[in-house]
Amino acid sequence: MAQSQGWMKKYFKSFCKGFFVTVPVAVTFLDQVACVARVEGASMQPSLNPGGSQTSDVVLLNHWKVRNFQVQRGDIVSLVSPKNPGQKIIKRVIALEGDIIRTMGHKNRYVKVPRGHIWVEGDHHGHSFDSNSFGPGSNSGSCACDAGGRTTEVSLGLLHAHATHILWPPERWQKLESVLPPERSPVPSEEE
């Protein structure tokens, strides 16, 4: 009996040591390097969730790639919603700071993206809550406002991660390419 109690005590001690080392490492990895997330809604169709409400894509979110706010036009990114800080949204980067963008459904036909901001849109126009529709409070400090005083761009500080791969469902396993739709390219300055 004493021998089995000694074995159990050693086993429990080893388990606790492993647990207290593994959990902080895992939490740090998920917070700083990468995690997975389920994409809900139709705003990124057909790139994500092409089957509609029947299935939801699960994507790999790489935190490491946005740690220095280095994003490119066409990247699919996860960001904190400017309207609801408790919610994360996923959109495509359309324009970077300094770019002039022709808007879609926004009061101003053209907007110049200010320093420290990006312009994001969903791939399914008309079914997306994005830079064309964000209201007050979407950024702090310097902002670009439309005629109604609504801010429109997303502060780089709201970036959460870069979506790099579709992991689920298995038939959709693929790397997500950074592709900017040709009709959404920034406008040359003289077209303004």
TIRO-2110 file (N, C-alpha, C; in Angstrom, 1 decimal):
// TIRO-2110
0.8, -1.2, 0.0, N, 1, A
0.0, 0.0, 0.0, CA, 1, A
0.9, 1.3, 0.0, C, 1, A
1.9, 1.3, 0.8, N, 2, A
2.8, 2.4, 0.9, CA, 2, A
3.5, 2.6, -0.4, C, 2, A
3.9, 1.5, -1.1, N, 3, A
4.5, 1.6, -2.4, CA, 3, A
3.7, 2.3, -3.4, C, 3, A
2.4, 1.9, -3.5, N, 4, A
1.5, 2.5, -4.5, CA, 4, A
1.2, 4.0, -4.2, C, 4, A
1.2, 4.3, -2.9, N, 5, A
1.0, 5.8, -2.5, CA, 5, A
2.2, 6.6, -2.9, C, 5, A
3.4, 6.0, -2.8, N, 6, A
4.6, 6.7, -3.2, CA, 6, A
4.6, 6.9, -4.7, C, 6, A
4.2, 5.9, -5.5, N, 7, A
4.1, 6.0, -6.9, CA, 7, A
3.1, 7.1, -7.3, C, 7, A
1.9, 7.1, -6.7, N, 8, A
0.9, 8.1, -7.0, CA, 8, A
1.4, 9.5, -6.7, C, 8, A
2.1, 9.7, -5.5, N, 9, A
2.7, 11.0, -5.1, CA, 9, A
3.7, 11.5, -6.2, C, 9, A
4.5, 10.6, -6.7, N, 10, A
5.5, 11.0, -7.7, CA, 10, A
4.8, 11.4, -9.0, C, 10, A
3.8, 10.6, -9.4, N, 11, A
3.0, 10.8, -10.6, CA, 11, A
2.3, 12.2, -10.5, C, 11, A
1.7, 12.4, -9.4, N, 12, A
1.0, 13.7, -9.2, CA, 12, A
2.0, 14.9, -9.2, C, 12, A
3.1, 14.7, -8.6, N, 13, A
4.1, 15.8, -8.5, CA, 13, A
4.6, 16.1, -10.0, C, 13, A
4.9, 15.0, -10.7, N, 14, A
5.4, 15.2, -12.1, CA, 14, A
4.3, 15.9, -13.0, C, 14, A
3.0, 15.5, -12.8, N, 15, A
1.9, 16.1, -13.5, CA, 15, A
1.8, 17.6, -13.2, C, 15, A
1.9, 17.9, -12.0, N, 16, A
1.8, 19.3, -11.6, CA, 16, A
3.0, 20.1, -12.2, C, 16, A
4.2, 19.6, -12.1, N, 17, A
5.3, 20.3, -12.7, CA, 17, A
5.1, 20.6, -14.2, C, 17, A
4.7, 19.5, -14.9, N, 18, A
4.4, 19.7, -16.3, CA, 18, A
3.3, 20.6, -16.6, C, 18, A
2.2, 20.5, -15.8, N, 19, A
1.1, 21.4, -16.0, CA, 19, A
1.5, 22.9, -15.8, C, 19, A
2.2, 23.2, -14.8, N, 20, A
2.6, 24.6, -14.5, CA, 20, A
3.6, 25.1, -15.4, C, 20, A
4.3, 24.3, -16.2, N, 21, A
5.2, 24.8, -17.2, CA, 21, A
4.5, 24.9, -18.5, C, 21, A
3.7, 23.9, -18.9, N, 22, A
3.0, 23.8, -20.2, CA, 22, A
1.9, 24.9, -20.3, C, 22, A
1.1, 25.1, -19.3, N, 23, A
0.0, 26.1, -19.4, CA, 23, A
0.5, 27.5, -19.8, C, 23, A
1.5, 28.0, -19.0, N, 24, A
2.0, 29.4, -19.4, CA, 24, A
2.6, 29.4, -20.8, C, 24, A
3.3, 28.4, -21.2, N, 25, A
3.9, 28.4, -22.5, CA, 25, A
2.8, 28.3, -23.6, C, 25, A
1.8, 27.5, -23.4, N, 26, A
0.7, 27.5, -24.3, CA, 26, A
-0.1, 28.8, -24.4, C, 26, A
-0.4, 29.4, -23.3, N, 27, A
-1.1, 30.7, -23.2, CA, 27, A
-0.3, 31.8, -23.9, C, 27, A
1.0, 31.8, -23.7, N, 28, A
1.9, 32.8, -24.3, CA, 28, A
1.9, 32.6, -25.8, C, 28, A
2.0, 31.3, -26.3, N, 29, A
2.0, 31.0, -27.7, CA, 29, A
0.7, 31.5, -28.3, C, 29, A
-0.4, 31.1, -27.8, N, 30, A
-1.7, 31.5, -28.3, CA, 30, A
-1.9, 33.0, -28.3, C, 30, A
-1.4, 33.7, -27.4, N, 31, A
-1.5, 35.2, -27.3, CA, 31, A
-0.6, 35.9, -28.2, C, 31, A
0.7, 35.4, -28.3, N, 32, A
1.7, 36.2, -29.0, CA, 32, A
2.1, 35.6, -30.4, C, 32, A
1.9, 34.3, -30.7, N, 33, A
2.3, 33.8, -31.9, CA, 33, A
1.2, 33.4, -32.9, C, 33, A
0.3, 32.5, -32.5, N, 34, A
-0.8, 32.1, -33.4, CA, 34, A
-1.9, 31.5, -32.6, C, 34, A
-3.1, 31.5, -33.2, N, 35, A
-4.2, 30.8, -32.7, CA, 35, A
-5.2, 30.5, -33.8, C, 35, A
-6.2, 29.8, -33.5, N, 36, A
-7.2, 29.5, -34.5, CA, 36, A
-8.6, 30.2, -34.2, C, 36, A
-9.4, 30.5, -35.2, N, 37, A
-10.6, 31.1, -34.9, CA, 37, A
-11.6, 30.7, -36.0, C, 37, A
-12.9, 30.6, -35.6, N, 38, A
-14.0, 30.3, -36.5, CA, 38, A
-14.5, 31.6, -37.1, C, 38, A
-14.7, 31.6, -38.4, N, 39, A
-15.2, 32.8, -39.1, CA, 39, A
-16.7, 32.7, -39.2, C, 39, A
-17.4, 33.7, -38.7, N, 40, A
-18.9, 33.7, -38.8, CA, 40, A
-19.3, 34.8, -39.8, C, 40, A
-20.5, 34.6, -40.4, N, 41, A
-21.1, 35.6, -41.3, CA, 41, A
-20.7, 35.5, -42.7, C, 41, A
-21.3, 36.4, -43.5, N, 42, A
-21.1, 36.4, -45.0, CA, 42, A
-20.2, 37.5, -45.5, C, 42, A
-19.6, 38.3, -44.6, N, 43, A
-18.9, 39.5, -45.1, CA, 43, A
-17.7, 39.2, -45.9, C, 43, A
-17.1, 38.0, -45.8, N, 44, A
-15.9, 37.7, -46.5, CA, 44, A
-16.1, 36.7, -47.6, C, 44, A
-17.4, 36.4, -47.9, N, 45, A
-17.7, 35.5, -49.0, CA, 45, A
-17.2, 36.1, -50.4, C, 45, A
-16.7, 35.4, -51.3, N, 46, A
-16.5, 33.9, -51.3, CA, 46, A
-15.2, 33.5, -50.8, C, 46, A
-14.3, 34.3, -50.3, N, 47, A
-13.0, 33.9, -49.8, CA, 47, A
-13.2, 33.0, -48.6, C, 47, A
-14.0, 33.4, -47.7, N, 48, A
-14.3, 32.6, -46.4, CA, 48, A
-15.8, 32.4, -46.3, C, 48, A
-16.1, 31.2, -45.8, N, 49, A
-17.5, 30.8, -45.7, CA, 49, A
-18.3, 30.8, -47.0, C, 49, A
-17.8, 30.2, -48.0, N, 50, A
-18.5, 30.3, -49.3, CA, 50, A
-19.8, 29.5, -49.3, C, 50, A
-20.0, 28.5, -48.4, N, 51, A
-21.2, 27.7, -48.3, CA, 51, A
-22.3, 28.4, -47.5, C, 51, A
-22.1, 29.7, -47.1, N, 52, A
-23.1, 30.4, -46.3, CA, 52, A
-23.1, 29.9, -44.9, C, 52, A
-24.4, 29.8, -44.4, N, 53, A
-24.5, 29.4, -43.0, CA, 53, A
-24.4, 27.9, -42.7, C, 53, A
-24.2, 27.1, -43.8, N, 54, A
-24.1, 25.7, -43.5, CA, 54, A
-22.8, 25.3, -42.8, C, 54, A
-21.7, 26.0, -43.2, N, 55, A
-20.4, 25.7, -42.6, CA, 55, A
-19.7, 27.0, -42.3, C, 55, A
-18.8, 26.9, -41.3, N, 56, A
-18.0, 28.1, -41.0, CA, 56, A
-16.5, 27.7, -41.1, C, 56, A
-15.8, 28.5, -41.8, N, 57, A
-14.3, 28.2, -42.0, CA, 57, A
-13.6, 28.5, -40.6, C, 57, A
-12.6, 27.7, -40.4, N, 58, A
-11.7, 27.9, -39.2, CA, 58, A
-10.4, 28.3, -39.8, C, 58, A
-9.9, 29.4, -39.4, N, 59, A
-8.6, 30.0, -39.9, CA, 59, A
-7.5, 30.0, -38.9, C, 59, A
-6.3, 30.0, -39.4, N, 60, A
-5.1, 30.2, -38.5, CA, 60, A
-4.8, 31.7, -38.5, C, 60, A
-4.8, 32.2, -37.3, N, 61, A
-4.5, 33.7, -37.1, CA, 61, A
-3.0, 33.8, -36.6, C, 61, A
-2.2, 34.5, -37.4, N, 62, A
-0.8, 34.7, -37.0, CA, 62, A
-0.6, 36.1, -36.4, C, 62, A
-0.4, 36.1, -35.1, N, 63, A
-0.2, 37.3, -34.3, CA, 63, A
1.2, 37.9, -34.7, C, 63, A
2.1, 37.0, -34.9, N, 64, A
3.5, 37.4, -35.1, CA, 64, A
3.7, 38.3, -36.3, C, 64, A
2.9, 38.1, -37.3, N, 65, A
3.0, 38.8, -38.6, CA, 65, A
2.6, 40.3, -38.5, C, 65, A
1.8, 40.6, -37.5, N, 66, A
1.3, 42.0, -37.4, CA, 66, A
1.9, 42.7, -36.2, C, 66, A
2.9, 42.1, -35.6, N, 67, A
3.5, 42.7, -34.3, CA, 67, A
4.1, 44.1, -34.6, C, 67, A
4.6, 44.3, -35.8, N, 68, A
5.1, 45.6, -36.1, CA, 68, A
4.2, 46.4, -37.1, C, 68, A
3.0, 46.0, -37.1, N, 69, A
1.9, 46.6, -37.9, CA, 69, A
2.3, 46.6, -39.4, C, 69, A
3.1, 45.5, -39.8, N, 70, A
3.4, 45.4, -41.2, CA, 70, A
2.4, 44.6, -41.9, C, 70, A
1.5, 45.2, -42.6, N, 71, A
0.5, 44.6, -43.4, CA, 71, A
0.6, 45.1, -44.8, C, 71, A
0.0, 44.3, -45.8, N, 72, A
0.1, 44.7, -47.2, CA, 72, A
-1.4, 44.8, -47.7, C, 72, A
-1.5, 45.5, -48.8, N, 73, A
-2.8, 45.5, -49.4, CA, 73, A
-3.2, 44.1, -49.8, C, 73, A
-4.4, 43.7, -49.6, N, 74, A
-4.9, 42.3, -49.9, CA, 74, A
-4.8, 41.4, -48.8, C, 74, A
-4.1, 41.7, -47.7, N, 75, A
-4.0, 40.8, -46.5, CA, 75, A
-5.4, 40.6, -45.9, C, 75, A
-5.7, 39.4, -45.4, N, 76, A
-6.9, 39.3, -44.6, CA, 76, A
-6.5, 39.3, -43.2, C, 76, A
-7.1, 40.2, -42.4, N, 77, A
-6.7, 40.5, -41.1, CA, 77, A
-7.8, 40.4, -40.1, C, 77, A
-7.5, 40.0, -38.9, N, 78, A
-8.4, 40.1, -37.8, CA, 78, A
-8.1, 41.3, -37.0, C, 78, A
-9.2, 42.0, -36.6, N, 79, A
-9.0, 43.3, -35.8, CA, 79, A
-10.1, 43.5, -34.8, C, 79, A
-9.8, 44.3, -33.9, N, 80, A
-10.8, 44.6, -32.9, CA, 80, A
-11.8, 45.5, -33.5, C, 80, A
-13.1, 45.3, -33.4, N, 81, A
-14.2, 46.1, -34.0, CA, 81, A
-14.1, 47.5, -33.4, C, 81, A
-14.1, 48.5, -34.3, N, 82, A
-14.1, 49.9, -33.8, CA, 82, A
-15.4, 50.2, -33.1, C, 82, A
-16.5, 49.5, -33.4, N, 83, A
-17.8, 49.8, -32.8, CA, 83, A
-18.0, 49.0, -31.5, C, 83, A
-17.4, 47.8, -31.4, N, 84, A
-17.6, 47.0, -30.2, CA, 84, A
-16.3, 46.3, -29.8, C, 84, A
-15.5, 47.0, -28.9, N, 85, A
-14.2, 46.5, -28.6, CA, 85, A
-14.1, 45.0, -28.0, C, 85, A
-15.3, 44.5, -27.7, N, 86, A
-15.3, 43.1, -27.2, CA, 86, A
-15.4, 42.1, -28.4, C, 86, A
-15.5, 42.6, -29.6, N, 87, A
-15.7, 41.7, -30.7, CA, 87, A
-14.5, 41.8, -31.7, C, 87, A
-14.1, 40.7, -32.3, N, 88, A
-13.1, 40.7, -33.4, CA, 88, A
-13.8, 40.5, -34.7, C, 88, A
-13.3, 41.2, -35.7, N, 89, A
-13.9, 41.1, -37.1, CA, 89, A
-12.7, 40.7, -38.0, C, 89, A
-13.1, 40.2, -39.2, N, 90, A
-12.1, 39.8, -40.1, CA, 90, A
-12.4, 40.4, -41.5, C, 90, A
-11.4, 41.1, -42.0, N, 91, A
-11.6, 41.9, -43.3, CA, 91, A
-10.3, 41.9, -44.1, C, 91, A
-10.4, 42.4, -45.3, N, 92, A
-9.3, 42.5, -46.2, CA, 92, A
-8.8, 43.9, -46.2, C, 92, A
-7.4, 44.1, -46.1, N, 93, A
-6.8, 45.4, -46.2, CA, 93, A
-6.9, 45.9, -47.6, C, 93, A
-7.5, 47.0, -47.8, N, 94, A
-7.7, 47.6, -49.2, CA, 94, A
-6.7, 48.7, -49.4, C, 94, A
-6.4, 49.5, -48.4, N, 95, A
-5.5, 50.7, -48.6, CA, 95, A
-4.7, 50.9, -47.3, C, 95, A
-3.5, 51.4, -47.5, N, 96, A
-2.6, 51.7, -46.4, CA, 96, A
-2.5, 53.2, -46.2, C, 96, A
-1.8, 53.6, -45.1, N, 97, A
-1.6, 55.0, -44.8, CA, 97, A
-1.1, 55.7, -46.0, C, 97, A
-1.7, 56.9, -46.3, N, 98, A
-1.2, 57.7, -47.5, CA, 98, A
-2.0, 57.4, -48.8, C, 98, A
-2.6, 56.2, -48.9, N, 99, A
-3.3, 55.9, -50.1, CA, 99, A
-4.6, 56.7, -50.2, C, 99, A
-5.1, 56.9, -51.4, N, 100, A
-6.4, 57.5, -51.7, CA, 100, A
-7.2, 56.4, -52.2, C, 100, A
-8.4, 56.2, -51.6, N, 101, A
-9.3, 55.1, -51.9, CA, 101, A
-10.6, 55.7, -52.4, C, 101, A
-11.1, 55.0, -53.5, N, 102, A
-12.5, 55.4, -53.9, CA, 102, A
-13.4, 54.5, -53.0, C, 102, A
-14.3, 55.1, -52.3, N, 103, A
-15.1, 54.4, -51.4, CA, 103, A
-16.3, 53.8, -52.0, C, 103, A
-17.0, 52.9, -51.3, N, 104, A
-18.2, 52.3, -51.8, CA, 104, A
-19.3, 52.5, -50.8, C, 104, A
-20.3, 53.4, -51.1, N, 105, A
-21.4, 53.6, -50.2, CA, 105, A
-21.0, 54.6, -49.1, C, 105, A
-20.0, 55.3, -49.1, N, 106, A
-19.5, 56.2, -48.1, CA, 106, A
-19.9, 57.6, -48.5, C, 106, A
-20.1, 58.5, -47.6, N, 107, A
-20.5, 59.9, -48.0, CA, 107, A
-19.5, 60.6, -48.9, C, 107, A
-18.2, 60.4, -48.6, N, 108, A
-17.2, 61.0, -49.4, CA, 108, A
-16.8, 60.0, -50.5, C, 108, A
-16.7, 60.4, -51.7, N, 109, A
-16.3, 59.5, -52.8, CA, 109, A
-14.9, 59.0, -52.7, C, 109, A
-14.0, 59.9, -52.2, N, 110, A
-12.6, 59.6, -52.1, CA, 110, A
-12.2, 59.9, -50.6, C, 110, A
-11.3, 59.1, -50.1, N, 111, A
-10.8, 59.3, -48.7, CA, 111, A
-9.3, 59.0, -48.8, C, 111, A
-8.5, 59.9, -48.2, N, 112, A
-7.1, 59.7, -48.1, CA, 112, A
-6.9, 59.1, -46.7, C, 112, A
-6.2, 57.9, -46.6, N, 113, A
-6.0, 57.2, -45.4, CA, 113, A
-4.9, 57.9, -44.6, C, 113, A
-5.2, 58.3, -43.4, N, 114, A
-4.2, 59.1, -42.6, CA, 114, A
-3.1, 58.1, -42.1, C, 114, A
-2.0, 58.7, -41.6, N, 115, A
-0.9, 58.0, -41.1, CA, 115, A
-1.4, 57.2, -39.9, C, 115, A
-0.9, 55.9, -39.8, N, 116, A
-1.2, 55.1, -38.7, CA, 116, A
-2.6, 54.4, -38.8, C, 116, A
-3.1, 54.4, -40.0, N, 117, A
-4.5, 53.8, -40.2, CA, 117, A
-4.4, 52.9, -41.5, C, 117, A
-5.4, 52.1, -41.6, N, 118, A
-5.7, 51.3, -42.8, CA, 118, A
-7.1, 51.3, -43.2, C, 118, A
-7.4, 51.0, -44.4, N, 119, A
-8.8, 50.9, -44.9, CA, 119, A
-9.1, 49.4, -45.1, C, 119, A
-10.1, 48.9, -44.5, N, 120, A
-10.5, 47.5, -44.6, CA, 120, A
-11.9, 47.3, -45.1, C, 120, A
-12.1, 46.3, -45.9, N, 121, A
-13.5, 46.0, -46.4, CA, 121, A
-13.7, 44.5, -46.5, C, 121, A
-14.9, 44.1, -46.4, N, 122, A
-15.3, 42.7, -46.6, CA, 122, A
-15.3, 42.4, -48.1, C, 122, A
-15.1, 41.2, -48.5, N, 123, A
-15.2, 40.8, -49.9, CA, 123, A
-16.6, 40.8, -50.4, C, 123, A
-17.6, 40.7, -49.6, N, 124, A
-19.0, 40.6, -50.0, CA, 124, A
-19.6, 42.0, -49.7, C, 124, A
-19.4, 42.9, -50.7, N, 125, A
-19.9, 44.3, -50.5, CA, 125, A
-21.4, 44.3, -50.3, C, 125, A
-21.9, 45.1, -49.5, N, 126, A
-23.3, 45.2, -49.1, CA, 126, A
-23.7, 44.4, -47.9, C, 126, A
-22.8, 43.4, -47.6, N, 127, A
-23.1, 42.5, -46.5, CA, 127, A
-21.9, 42.6, -45.5, C, 127, A
-21.2, 43.8, -45.5, N, 128, A
-20.0, 43.9, -44.7, CA, 128, A
-20.0, 45.2, -43.9, C, 128, A
-19.7, 45.0, -42.6, N, 129, A
-19.5, 46.2, -41.7, CA, 129, A
-18.0, 46.5, -41.8, C, 129, A
-17.6, 47.5, -42.5, N, 130, A
-16.2, 47.8, -42.8, CA, 130, A
-15.9, 49.3, -42.8, C, 130, A
-14.8, 49.7, -43.3, N, 131, A
-14.4, 51.1, -43.3, CA, 131, A
-15.4, 52.0, -44.0, C, 131, A
-16.2, 51.4, -44.9, N, 132, A
-17.3, 52.2, -45.6, CA, 132, A
-18.4, 52.6, -44.6, C, 132, A
-18.5, 51.9, -43.5, N, 133, A
-19.7, 52.1, -42.6, CA, 133, A
-19.3, 52.4, -41.1, C, 133, A
-18.1, 52.3, -40.7, N, 134, A
-17.7, 52.6, -39.3, CA, 134, A
-18.2, 54.0, -38.9, C, 134, A
-18.7, 54.0, -37.7, N, 135, A
-19.1, 55.3, -37.2, CA, 135, A
-18.1, 55.9, -36.2, C, 135, A
-18.5, 56.8, -35.3, N, 136, A
-17.6, 57.5, -34.4, CA, 136, A
-16.9, 56.5, -33.5, C, 136, A
-15.7, 56.9, -33.1, N, 137, A
-14.9, 56.1, -32.2, CA, 137, A
-14.1, 55.0, -32.8, C, 137, A
-13.9, 55.0, -34.1, N, 138, A
-13.2, 53.9, -34.7, CA, 138, A
-11.7, 54.1, -34.6, C, 138, A
-11.3, 55.3, -34.2, N, 139, A
-9.8, 55.5, -33.9, CA, 139, A
-9.7, 56.7, -33.0, C, 139, A
-8.5, 56.8, -32.4, N, 140, A
-8.3, 58.0, -31.5, CA, 140, A
-7.2, 58.8, -32.1, C, 140, A
-7.0, 60.0, -31.6, N, 141, A
-6.0, 60.9, -32.1, CA, 141, A
-6.4, 61.5, -33.4, C, 141, A
-5.5, 61.5, -34.4, N, 142, A
-5.8, 62.1, -35.7, CA, 142, A
-6.7, 61.1, -36.4, C, 142, A
-7.7, 61.7, -37.1, N, 143, A
-8.7, 60.8, -37.8, CA, 143, A
-9.1, 61.5, -39.0, C, 143, A
-9.6, 60.7, -40.0, N, 144, A
-10.2, 61.3, -41.2, CA, 144, A
-11.7, 61.1, -40.9, C, 144, A
-12.5, 62.2, -41.1, N, 145, A
-13.9, 62.1, -40.9, CA, 145, A
-14.6, 62.5, -42.2, C, 145, A
-15.8, 61.9, -42.3, N, 146, A
-16.6, 62.2, -43.5, CA, 146, A
-17.4, 63.5, -43.1, C, 146, A
-18.3, 63.9, -44.0, N, 147, A
-19.1, 65.1, -43.8, CA, 147, A
-19.9, 65.1, -42.6, C, 147, A
-20.3, 63.9, -42.2, N, 148, A
-21.2, 63.7, -41.0, CA, 148, A
-20.4, 63.5, -39.7, C, 148, A
-19.1, 63.7, -39.8, N, 149, A
-18.2, 63.6, -38.6, CA, 149, A
-17.9, 62.1, -38.2, C, 149, A
-18.2, 61.2, -39.1, N, 150, A
-17.9, 59.8, -38.8, CA, 150, A
-16.5, 59.5, -39.2, C, 150, A
-15.8, 58.8, -38.3, N, 151, A
-14.4, 58.3, -38.7, CA, 151, A
-14.5, 57.1, -39.5, C, 151, A
-13.6, 56.9, -40.4, N, 152, A
-13.7, 55.8, -41.4, CA, 152, A
-12.6, 54.8, -41.4, C, 152, A
-11.4, 55.1, -41.1, N, 153, A
-10.3, 54.2, -41.2, CA, 153, A
-10.1, 53.5, -39.9, C, 153, A
-9.3, 52.4, -39.9, N, 154, A
-9.0, 51.6, -38.8, CA, 154, A
-7.6, 51.9, -38.3, C, 154, A
-7.5, 52.2, -37.0, N, 155, A
-6.2, 52.5, -36.5, CA, 155, A
-5.4, 51.2, -36.5, C, 155, A
-4.1, 51.3, -36.8, N, 156, A
-3.2, 50.1, -36.8, CA, 156, A
-3.2, 49.4, -35.5, C, 156, A
-3.5, 50.2, -34.4, N, 157, A
-3.5, 49.6, -33.1, CA, 157, A
-4.6, 48.6, -32.8, C, 157, A
-5.6, 48.6, -33.7, N, 158, A
-6.7, 47.6, -33.6, CA, 158, A
-6.4, 46.3, -34.2, C, 158, A
-5.3, 46.2, -35.0, N, 159, A
-4.9, 44.9, -35.6, CA, 159, A
-4.7, 43.9, -34.6, C, 159, A
-5.2, 42.7, -34.8, N, 160, A
-5.1, 41.6, -33.9, CA, 160, A
-4.2, 40.5, -34.5, C, 160, A
-4.4, 40.1, -35.8, N, 161, A
-3.7, 39.0, -36.4, CA, 161, A
-3.9, 39.0, -37.9, C, 161, A
-3.0, 38.3, -38.6, N, 162, A
-3.1, 38.1, -40.0, CA, 162, A
-3.6, 36.7, -40.3, C, 162, A
-4.7, 36.5, -41.0, N, 163, A
-5.3, 35.2, -41.3, CA, 163, A
-4.4, 34.6, -42.4, C, 163, A
-3.8, 33.5, -42.2, N, 164, A
-2.9, 32.9, -43.2, CA, 164, A
-3.4, 31.6, -43.8, C, 164, A
-4.2, 30.8, -43.2, N, 165, A
-4.6, 29.5, -43.7, CA, 165, A
-6.0, 29.2, -43.3, C, 165, A
-6.7, 28.5, -44.2, N, 166, A
-8.0, 27.9, -43.8, CA, 166, A
-7.7, 26.5, -43.3, C, 166, A
-8.1, 26.2, -42.0, N, 167, A
-7.8, 24.8, -41.5, CA, 167, A
-9.0, 23.9, -41.5, C, 167, A
-10.2, 24.4, -41.5, N, 168, A
-11.4, 23.6, -41.5, CA, 168, A
-12.5, 24.2, -42.3, C, 168, A
-13.2, 23.5, -43.0, N, 169, A
-13.3, 22.1, -43.2, CA, 169, A
-12.2, 21.6, -44.0, C, 169, A
-11.8, 20.3, -43.9, N, 170, A
-10.7, 19.7, -44.5, CA, 170, A
-10.6, 19.9, -46.0, C, 170, A
-11.8, 19.9, -46.7, N, 171, A
-11.8, 20.0, -48.2, CA, 171, A
-11.4, 21.5, -48.6, C, 171, A
-11.4, 22.4, -47.6, N, 172, A
-11.0, 23.8, -47.9, CA, 172, A
-9.6, 24.1, -47.4, C, 172, A
-8.8, 23.2, -47.0, N, 173, A
-7.4, 23.5, -46.5, CA, 173, A
-6.7, 24.2, -47.6, C, 173, A
-6.2, 25.4, -47.2, N, 174, A
-5.5, 26.2, -48.2, CA, 174, A
-4.8, 27.4, -47.5, C, 174, A
-3.8, 27.9, -48.2, N, 175, A
-3.1, 29.1, -47.7, CA, 175, A
-4.0, 30.3, -48.3, C, 175, A
-4.2, 31.3, -47.5, N, 176, A
-5.0, 32.4, -47.9, CA, 176, A
-4.0, 33.4, -48.6, C, 176, A
-4.2, 33.7, -49.8, N, 177, A
-3.4, 34.6, -50.6, CA, 177, A
-3.8, 36.1, -50.3, C, 177, A
-2.8, 36.9, -50.3, N, 178, A
-3.0, 38.4, -50.2, CA, 178, A
-3.3, 38.9, -51.6, C, 178, A
-4.5, 39.0, -52.0, N, 179, A
-4.9, 39.4, -53.3, CA, 179, A
-5.9, 40.6, -53.1, C, 179, A
-5.5, 41.7, -53.8, N, 180, A
-6.3, 42.9, -53.8, CA, 180, A
-7.2, 42.9, -55.1, C, 180, A
-8.5, 42.9, -54.9, N, 181, A
-9.4, 42.9, -56.1, CA, 181, A
-9.0, 44.1, -57.0, C, 181, A
-8.8, 43.9, -58.3, N, 182, A
-8.3, 45.0, -59.1, CA, 182, A
-9.1, 46.3, -59.1, C, 182, A
-10.4, 46.2, -58.9, N, 183, A
-11.3, 47.4, -58.9, CA, 183, A
-11.2, 48.1, -57.5, C, 183, A
-10.4, 47.6, -56.6, N, 184, A
-10.3, 48.2, -55.3, CA, 184, A
-8.9, 48.7, -55.0, C, 184, A
-8.1, 48.9, -56.1, N, 185, A
-6.8, 49.4, -56.0, CA, 185, A
-6.8, 50.9, -55.6, C, 185, A
-5.8, 51.4, -54.8, N, 186, A
-5.8, 52.8, -54.5, CA, 186, A
-5.8, 53.7, -55.8, C, 186, A
-6.3, 54.9, -55.7, N, 187, A
-6.5, 55.8, -56.8, CA, 187, A
-5.2, 56.6, -56.9, C, 187, A
-4.6, 56.7, -58.1, N, 188, A
-3.5, 57.6, -58.3, CA, 188, A
-3.9, 59.1, -57.9, C, 188, A
-3.0, 59.8, -57.3, N, 189, A
-3.3, 61.2, -56.8, CA, 189, A
-4.0, 62.1, -57.8, C, 189, A
-3.6, 62.0, -59.0, N, 190, A
-4.2, 63.0, -60.0, CA, 190, A
-5.7, 62.7, -60.3, C, 190, A
-6.2, 61.5, -60.0, N, 191, A
-7.6, 61.1, -60.2, CA, 191, A
-8.5, 61.8, -59.1, C, 191, A
-7.9, 62.2, -58.1, N, 192, A
-8.6, 62.8, -56.9, CA, 192, A
-9.5, 63.9, -57.4, C, 192, A
END
